């Protein structure tokens, strides 16, 4: 066990800070639903926000961290503080220059960029114009948040997990304030109130970066940006990062592709998929990102020290914790989909029809929660060894599977269902126009993401087994039986309460929230109690 109390302690600290972020994020999305609903303007905002947010995902939780942290760990292990500081300065300067150039290109070319991400929208429409204008405001967020991710990667490498995990709260506070004040902020300028949300994103990036700088200063690593194109460490990071840009962010690539496809579907589809993704962010953000963030520097350190036994035990800990959390999270989201959406989002301009649409996509995508969590451990298993090729192979197959699954599922809905036949008849047999008439078609996109998620996880597991760098620890058979029994108990309790209480979309808001708390508490309590009765204790999950 590490001096700091083990991997579990670090994960708990990260998860506790992330919980604050997720709760504030939930409040943010509730304000969105209440203030704007699932409208064309919100569809435009979600696409304009998703593009720079994609940069956050691949930097904070993906390619940059996967490439930078192992090299930083190697420098810490083998060189002095001055060499580490030099690496940080050179990486910061190089990254800033690259991001400034990319930001300038995207802002200037925003109308053409939007065509890539919303190909189903008419370029002459008000919705398209609004999305383009918001992209020009939101994209600089990618610059600020990527630098904030660099700061977070340094702090995480020094086991300072709390501040990077807490910084996203500033994003949510900024965007909540923008949403609440949207009308008074925009009314004097006679513009759409949704534009205030775009400015909220812009200022949130600055706040998140500034929040982490004092902690870097305490470590003596406050960057003095300098160009590092010839620096050995920077060149190594760049060499590792190029393939990881795709390999570590496959889920986000799939999400972006499906968001683009959703622009061809009925109005509201982009918003429904966004809220689906937000609900999935609770288990994935709180636990998956926490486990992945904590385990990468741990595995990198073990690999640099040639500690093969510690490396294998760290992986084993990650796999068990992912399944311990992922299985009940999957079941809970599938079983309680309607209750969750009605209780959390069905207010103001978001109606019962929207709840039903989000329920369909949430149930479909939630089936892959264990896979999404496992990838958060499987991918670092390769990146910590500076193997960037293997995850790319898996990612390419996963994206192709996502596209093929999406096409096949949409064709099935279009040609094999009554709704699809009616839509084809209404549009004179035009498949593209018909897809825009079918409620619920967006669930096909969510199902395709789930299929791709499992494909990615199973491939990485197979490659890991073939590489023979992981030795399974004893007790897996008993552990899986314990999870299975506890999950069955949880399912029985949840289904019983849901059968007893029906009518989630018509109850008053306070009744929905109280009953949801009871269902979640009873189900979670049953799961935890059965685990405890079968002998699983907190000390068994600490890690080493």
Secondary structure, 3 states (H helix, E strand, C coil): CCCCCHHHHHHHHHHHHHHHHHHHHHHHHHHHHHHHCCCHHHHHHHHHHHHHHHHHHHHHCCHHHHHHHHHHHHHHHHCCHHHHHHHHHHHHHHHHHHHHHHHHHHHHCHHHHHHHHCCCCCCCCHHHHHHHHHHHHHCHHHHHHHHHHHHHHHHHHCCCHHHHHHCHHHHHHHHHHHHHCHHHHHHCCCCCCCHHHHHHHHHHHHHHHHHHHHHHHHCCCCCCCCCCCCCHHHHHHHHHHHHHHHHCCHHHHHHHHHHHHHCCCCCCHHHHHHHHHHHHHHHHHHHHHHHHHHHHHHHHHHHHCCCHHHHHHHHHHHHHHHHHHHHHHHHHHHHCHHHHHHHHCCCCCCCHHHHHHHHHHHHHHHCCHHHHHHHHHHHHHHHCCCCCHHHHHHHHHHHHHHHHHHHHHHHHHHHHCHHHHHHHHHCCCCHHHHHCCCCCCHHHHHHHHHHHHHHHHHHHHHHHHHHCCCCCCCCHHHHHHHHHHHHHHHHHHHHHHHHHCCCCCCCCHHHHHHHHHHHHHHHHHHHHHHHHHCCCCHHHHCCC
